[in-house]
Amino acid sequence: MTTLLDRHDAAPPASVTDLRRRLPWWLRRPPRSRPTAATTVRDARWWFGAALLALSSLALGFVLHVTIVGALQHARSQYVLYEQLRSDLALAVAPLGQLDVNGTLVAPGAPVALLEIDRLGLSEVVLYGTDASVLRQGPGLRRDTSFPGQTGTSVIMGRQATFGAPFARLSALSLGDEIVVVTGQGTHRYEVVDIRRDADIVRERPEVGGGMLTLVSAAGVPFAPDRILYVDARLVSDAQEAAAPVFTSAVLDPGESAMAANPDGYFEAFVWLHWLVAASVILLWVRGRWGARQTWMIAVPILLILGAATADAIIVTLPNLL
């Protein structure tokens, strides 16, 4: 018979920790940590988290835009522009100068030519104009220069790293490479005769009655170029008659120059940035009430979309050759 004294002398029961140690390692569960005090809206750490969330979303948006979204936008724009150019060529209403067939100024962004470079595997519809909003759709023809295939010099600009980066590999061209341009006046062939940087002051000039084509893009590290690249090509097919110009470079918008920024896009970028910050604050507030898992299921797509849209608006304000 066990007495009360015997019970007092008996060994104490094993603790929960001792029992956990006796279990196999695959059945052990780590001890629960004490819950930490949640931050509130009035806490500075809460606002720091909201700012960090917005910045992270913007950074991811830039990466997403440069790698996927910008390329998709460029491909879509080129598809639509190609269909329009093909229709204009078939109807013989494609622009051949600063005025269209109705005698009005050709609108910036209108498709005017098809540029093909076999060496680069490049086939791009060329638009009319060279500001940042036009070059987001593809290469652009500087409006104060001749149309490709005509007498004089034609200047076509294109982006190096953003919106499909049509001129990313322009520096891979070599002397003697062929460039083909199709306009409303037919197919025109050029031969590369010079590759120069903006520091070079000597450039090839067209012969009397001949034509030249200059392709322009940024050169150097993407988003941090240190120079401008020019590829000069001489027209080797018959030169076509050029229409008399209506305006010259003296009245051309400064935003159409090489590496010109686009201040008109600052307001749009400001608005998108505010939407991104507001969404970050709201989603962080909702997280404290719904829980992390439920909130992130909604937050991730919203923040990625807003981040990419904000990045798109900011990139348009940057120099037009980036």
Beta strands, then each sheet from edge to edge (+ up, - down):
strand 1: 111-117
strand 2: 122-128
strand 3: 140-141
strand 4: 152-157
strand 5: 178-183
strand 6: 186-197
strand 7: 211-221
strand 8: 224-235
sheet 1: 1+ 2- 3- 4+ 7+ 8- 6+ 5- 1+
end
